[in-house]
Amino acid sequence: MALIEKVSPGSIGEQAGITAGDRLLSINDLPVDDMLDYQFLTSDMEFTLLIEKADGDQWEIEIEKDFDEDLGLQFEGFVFDRMKRCRNKCVFCFIDQLPGNMRSTLYTKDDDYRYSFWYGNFITLTNLSESDWQKIITMRL
C-alpha cells in the first residue's frame, strides 16, 4: 500500500477525487510496492486505480490520460513496503569495515535492487527472490 502524501492542484488525481492520506492499493489489479511499479503501471494511457480512502472505503477509478501526463500524486517514500537488506556475511563487506561512531544510515546493509536502479547503489544480486528477478526482466531494469 502506498500512502499518498500530496495531490497536485488541478491534476488528474485531484480531478478523480484522490486526496492526501488516501492509499493506492493497486493498479490494474497489480500490487504497487514502489515507485518503479507506479511509474511502470501508470505509463499506459488507460488503467484502473484501486484507492482506499481515509474512512476505509475503496474506490475503483478508471484513468484515461495522455502518454506523458502525470497523475499528480506524491508518495511518502520511494518504496511502499520495506527496504531489502543484505543477509550475506561477506568477509570483504565494506559496511562491516566502517569505523564506529559514524551516522547510523551508513551502517545500513541495503541490498535492494530498486534502490540500485533508482539511485545507483551497489548490490550483490544474491538476495533476490524469483518475483524480484521476474520484475527486473518484465520492466527491463
C-alpha positions, 0 to 999 in steps of 0.5 A, a space after each residue: 500500500 502506498 500512502 499518498 502524501 500530496 495531490 497536485 492542484 488541478 491534476 488528474 488525481 485531484 480531478 478523480 477525487 484522490 486526496 492526501 492520506 488516501 492509499 493506492 492499493 493497486 493498479 490494474 489489479 497489480 500490487 504497487 510496492 514502489 515507485 518503479 511499479 507506479 511509474 511502470 503501471 501508470 505509463 499506459 494511457 488507460 488503467 484502473 486505480 484501486 484507492 482506499 480512502 481515509 474512512 476505509 472505503 475503496 474506490 475503483 477509478 478508471 484513468 484515461 490520460 495522455 502518454 506523458 501526463 502525470 497523475 499528480 500524486 506524491 508518495 511518502 517514500 520511494 518504496 511502499 513496503 520495506 527496504 531489502 537488506 543484505 543477509 550475506 556475511 561477506 568477509 570483504 563487506 565494506 559496511 562491516 569495515 566502517 569505523 564506529 561512531 559514524 551516522 547510523 544510515 551508513 551502517 545500513 546493509 541495503 541490498 535492494 535492487 530498486 534502490 540500485 536502479 533508482 539511485 545507483 547503489 551497489 548490490 550483490 544480486 544474491 538476495 533476490 527472490 524469483 518475483 524480484 528477478 521476474 520484475 527486473 526482466 518484465 520492466 527491463 531494469 
